[in-house]
């Protein structure tokens, strides 16, 4: 039986995250997913290395990094599974759980520093560290904040979520 690789972060937290992520590459059409042959061209050409094949279907692993919306996955795909127009955002945003370090009175702003669109901002709190707030309109769902969170407090939430905190 093959063991899945355990990241140092998960080892130190004594946890094992599921490798299966249900987010598809940007622009991939769910209706055309049956046309995907699982050839792996999208995996091979992803410059950030976040595309994985699960059950011969491409999924994104935001624990490995972020989506740059470069279009390489659709450009090199030999099958008609991607939309014609470029997609520069996902149908989801991120959610920040209460396990986030600033909510535990520990200063951390790694997610803000990693966010390419400035969608995560920190507001001051009397007597404690600044706490994160998500500007949902600015969030593209790229996952940059997820891979840098030292406690895994950032996750995916539906775009229509009113409350960005889980």
C-alpha positions in Angstrom: 0.0 0.0 0.0 1.4 3.4 -1.0 1.6 6.0 1.7 0.6 9.6 0.7 3.3 12.2 1.4 2.8 14.1 4.6 3.8 17.8 4.6 6.0 19.1 7.4 3.1 21.4 8.4 0.7 18.5 8.7 3.3 16.4 10.6 3.8 19.2 13.2 0.0 19.7 13.6 -0.4 15.9 13.8 -3.0 15.9 11.0 -3.4 14.4 7.6 -5.4 16.4 5.1 -7.3 14.7 2.3 -5.4 14.9 -1.0 -8.7 15.0 -2.9 -9.9 18.5 -3.6 -13.1 19.1 -5.5 -12.1 22.3 -7.2 -11.5 22.0 -11.0 -9.1 24.1 -13.0 -10.4 27.6 -14.0 -12.7 27.5 -17.0 -13.2 23.7 -16.9 -16.8 23.0 -17.9 -18.6 20.4 -15.6 -20.8 19.4 -18.5 -17.8 18.5 -20.6 -15.9 16.7 -17.8 -16.9 13.3 -19.3 -14.7 14.2 -22.3 -11.6 14.4 -20.1 -9.3 11.4 -20.9 -7.1 11.9 -17.8 -4.0 12.3 -20.1 -2.3 14.6 -17.5 -1.4 17.4 -19.9 -2.8 19.9 -17.5 -0.8 18.5 -14.6 2.4 18.5 -16.7 2.1 22.1 -17.8 0.8 23.8 -14.6 3.6 26.3 -13.7 2.5 26.4 -10.0 2.1 22.6 -9.7 -1.3 22.6 -8.2 -3.2 20.5 -10.7 -3.5 16.8 -9.7 -5.4 13.9 -11.2 -7.9 12.3 -8.9 -9.8 9.4 -10.5 -8.4 10.5 -13.8 -10.0 14.0 -13.5 -8.0 17.2 -12.8 -8.5 18.9 -9.4 -6.6 21.7 -7.8 -4.6 21.3 -4.6 -4.4 24.7 -3.0 -2.2 23.3 -0.2 0.6 23.1 -2.8 0.2 26.7 -4.0 -2.0 29.1 -5.9 -3.6 29.3 -9.3 -2.1 32.0 -11.4 -4.9 31.9 -14.0 -2.3 31.5 -16.7 -4.5 29.3 -18.9 -1.8 26.6 -19.4 -4.2 23.9 -18.3 -6.7 24.8 -21.0 -4.0 25.7 -23.6 -2.4 22.2 -23.5 -5.6 20.2 -23.0 -6.3 18.1 -26.1 -10.0 17.7 -25.3 -12.8 20.3 -25.4 -13.3 20.6 -21.7 -12.6 24.3 -21.1 -14.6 27.3 -21.9 -13.5 29.5 -24.8 -13.1 32.7 -22.8 -10.4 33.2 -20.2 -11.5 32.8 -16.6 -9.8 35.0 -14.0 -11.7 33.9 -10.9 -13.4 31.0 -9.4 -17.0 30.5 -8.2 -15.7 30.4 -4.6 -14.0 32.7 -2.1 -12.0 31.8 1.0 -13.2 31.6 4.5 -11.1 32.2 7.6 -11.9 30.0 10.6 -11.7 31.0 14.2 -8.6 28.8 14.5 -6.8 31.7 12.7 -3.8 32.8 14.8 -5.0 36.4 15.4 -8.2 35.1 16.8 -6.0 33.2 19.3 -4.2 36.5 20.1 -1.1 35.5 18.1 0.1 38.0 15.4 0.1 36.6 11.9 -0.7 38.2 8.6 0.7 35.5 6.2 -2.5 35.3 4.2 -2.6 39.0 3.7 1.0 39.1 2.5 0.3 36.2 0.0 -3.0 37.6 -1.4 -2.3 39.0 -4.9 -5.5 41.0 -5.0 -5.5 42.5 -1.5 -8.7 40.7 -0.6 -7.6 39.9 2.9 -7.2 43.0 5.1 -6.5 43.3 8.8 -8.5 45.5 11.2 -7.2 46.7 14.6 -8.8 45.2 17.7 -8.4 46.9 21.1 -5.8 45.1 23.2 -5.0 42.4 20.6 -3.5 41.7 17.3 -5.2 42.9 14.1 -7.8 40.4 12.8 -8.4 39.3 9.2 -11.4 40.5 7.2 -12.2 39.2 3.7 -13.3 41.6 0.9 -15.3 39.0 -1.0 -15.6 41.2 -4.2 -11.8 41.2 -4.5 -11.2 37.5 -3.8 -10.5 35.5 -6.9 -10.4 32.2 -5.0 -6.8 31.6 -6.3 -5.7 29.8 -3.1 -2.6 31.8 -2.4 -3.6 32.4 1.2 -4.4 28.7 1.8 -0.9 27.4 1.1 0.8 29.9 3.5 -1.5 29.6 6.5 0.5 28.0 9.3 -2.5 26.5 11.0 -4.7 25.6 8.0 -7.4 28.2 9.0 -8.2 29.3 5.4 -10.7 27.2 3.4 -13.0 27.4 0.5 -16.5 28.9 0.8 -19.3 29.5 -1.8 -19.1 32.9 -3.6 -22.5 33.8 -2.2 -21.5 33.4 1.4 -22.5 36.4 3.4 -20.2 35.6 6.3 -16.5 35.0 5.3 -15.7 33.4 8.7 -16.4 29.8 9.3 
